[in-house]
Amino acid sequence: MDSIELFTGAGGLALGTHVAGFHHLGLYEWDEDACETLRENARAEALKGIREWRIHQADVRINSYAIFGQGVLDLVAGGAPCQPFSLGGKHRAQDDSRNMIPEFVRAVRELQPRAFILENVKGLTRQSFRNYFEYIRLQLSYPTVTKKRDEEWSAHLHRLEEVETKGRHKGLQYNVIAELLNAADYGVPQVRERVFIVGFRADTGLEWHFPEPTHSLDALVWEQHISGDYWKRHGVRAPTSKPVRLGLKLSELEERDEPFSTKPWKTVRDAIEGLPEPRVDRESSKFSNHKLNPGAKAYPGHTGSPLDMPAKTLKAGVHGVPGGENMVAFPDGQLRYFTVREAARLQTFPDTWHFEGAWSEAMRQLGNAVPVELAAVVARSVAAKLRAADGH
């Protein structure tokens, strides 16, 4: 199945859709360092089948998609720049020049793929953006009902609402659903909430829903504080006391007499297992990007990610890389920065994937990335539906 991706960044969504079975005919990214990361990994074939990736450092606002044809591609995917909607940004939304969601809509309109996957930050669901979020959904549902010259987006929204309520649109149409997913619920060792908007071209007649969560906090609490299996698995001594904050939850779980349908949330300890202790003076000889960046300090609001819980959301804001989210806090009170390799594992990138640039630049790429495994879960489900429609 053929696809293209916009706003590829360091490649999280691209890798997720790749392992799901999509063949990328083009990957588009503006940032030079991110493009270099993509090119170097493609050259090295860091993952089987990516050597032929066509990576374009380009401004999508001037992209022409004519070479791909219309109605030929199976998938268009992308994680549009999130700063306009990020909780750590300036919240300018549709008034932010970095808002590239209209360009994603244009790609869908011109390419008319069988399906699309658009990813963005949790901030897009803020109450203050509610009308704009609905505007995005309706634009993707009726991509040929375009915004007129000098028309305000709110007026365009009203026209789209009329098209939807009339229910007799004969042009290009997609059946679109959106959901806020927590990466930790799908086996990613990080609490990272992201909005996924998925659409299938209406003429495919396909029915689809988001995959059910496979991991849970309750299952982790059970393994850590009731069965103790978590500590046995890691070969470390269990804490002598149980967290007070879990009092009521522990009481409820202790009375449980049926197995969990989900696996435990993965933790930072799970993620970094097998990596050597990083050093300041040199990189690991076995793992690239595994070198300690010194100087981590805790202060109010920046206390690091506990070793035995999923990591906090890795971030990369316009104000620089925050310290708290990019530190690991050990049970004995020590803390340090995550290495780039450790952060890559928190984002479920393979160890073969190398990040170009200094620590701060690599962490920025990672902070903007889609967790590979979360992308793969959604993409596999979309791919399975498309294959079933083809009789495969």
Secondary structure by P-SEA (a helix, b strand, c coil): cccccccccccaaaaaaaaabbbbcbbbbccaaaaaaaaaaaaacccccccccccccccccccccccccccccccccccccccccccccccccccccccaaaaaaaaaaaacccbbbbbbccccccccaaaaaaaaaaaaacccccccccccaaaaaaaaaaaaaaccccccccbbbbbbbcccccccccbbbbbbbbbcccccbbbbbcccccccaaaaaaaccccaaaaaaacccccccccccaaaaaaaaaacccccccccccccccccccccccccccccccccccccccccccccccccccccccccccccccccccccccbbbccccccccccaaaaaaaacccccccccccaaaaaaaaaacccaaaaaaaaaaaaaaaaaaacc
